[in-house]
Amino acid sequence: MIEITNLITYPIKSCKGIPLQHSMVSKRGLKFDRQWAIIDANGQAITGKENQSLLSIRPSIKGEQIFISAGTEEIIADINPKVGNTQVKIFSNKVEGSLYNNEVNNFLSDYLNQSVRLVSMDKSYTRNVKEKHQGEDGDEIAYADAAPILLVSEKSLEELNTRLEKKVSWLNFRPNIVVNGDLSYAEDNWKYIKIGECEFKAASPCSRCVFITIDPATGIKDPNGEPLKTLSTYRAVSRKGVLFGLYLIPKILGQIKIGDQLKIE
């Protein structure tokens, strides 16, 4: 038996996640996941790799507003801004984003110690999942890296931790869905998954980067480059990178919750 043990949505790319008991699943993944991003002066979405302070920003959603806490301060903004739009760069991809006002942007710029702007991807903008991640016509993604949902297995994490002097948690890997059951790395061979009333296509394994070496609680990089260093000794695949976790593309939408069992095909 394989079941969901944790659900997490990350409203603002690279900021803290929100644990959930249940979530609706849209084409773009869990509700509100990576719907917002913080961009630099060149329109490039910044991540915790470039600015570790992002990891301590705490977003929450209440009604039609987003609450953004940073340090001891908090600012509140509408979910749907009406300031204008701009082009947002996610790696080599370019997509539109709705801009927030200067009050929000100055709040974030002061905390991050760099000039930034907050953007939102509303329903009028479309970003397609790339073919290399098994994207098909109609498959969409917000500001996530490659696909709408990332799944991580507790069994695979347990196996990794047997190789590490200092154990890590699934928080290092920023998944949306954490599951338990089956053998470690069994997810490598999954093709199609049914959870509750939803169905998902297995897209591609997740290629990991130095982001997983940053402690999600402190924002401090591991001096030894772990767990990426150890993963690279046995999970590196030529041209695909160092793999840990599985991207999913929603095919039948609905609700999933903690305790739901997975049916694997």
Phi, psi and omega in degrees: 000131177241129182221160178284130177251336179213145172232134182218134171246144181241088186304315180254124182310127177075000176265181184298149178269167178245116178290142183233152169271330179204163179203145167286148178246123176253181176304328184268007176110205179295154184303129178072000186296125179049034175286339179241153173216157176250124185247154179273188184295340180264004180086005180276129176295127179267152180233177179296344176293322182272326183217100185296342180295339176303325185295342181259002175279130188244104177271152170213155182243127177224113182063235181258024182231151173250129178257126182241114179255133178218118186064233180260004184252159179216145175230149183240136179219160177290147176299321181252098180288157182230039184267329185146189180225168181207168177271135181244134178257122173247099189057242180266000181271149176234133182212160179279154175214145177274134185273153173258168184282171184295331179299314178293314183296320179293323177302312181288322180297318179297318182289320184273352179060039173200157181284116182223166174224148176264135177230156179231141175262102180273181188291345182279347179260146180232131173230122185271147173289132184291154180300326182293344174255024176070023178292140178237173178306129178095349178279125185238163179211149176270237182263014174293166186292309192226323184212165188294328187224140175243127179250138176231142181260132176296326179295320178293322178295319178301317180295317177300316183295337176293341183262352186255141174288319177249113185290152177241165178251172178295343179300329178300334189258358174049052178278162170269325182234127173248132181236159176225144182123165180068184183274160176299138179063018174297332181298342178303332187253004179287142180246320184214137188228134173249128178225118181057232179267006184254155174227144186227142171266133174290121185273287181203157173296155180270121176276122188268155181229190184294347179304325183287351177272356181266124179298120183293341180274323185252341184076013182260133178288142176292128184296339181260004178072025180267150007271003183298322182300313180289317178303323183292344180280343181216000179237017178272128179239128183310128176073349179254342178097198179263116194259134174200115182101168186226127174281142179236147175242119179295135178243323172238125190266161180161216182241143171234160182210162175301136182097344177298139177269147179264138171249121188255137174235000000 
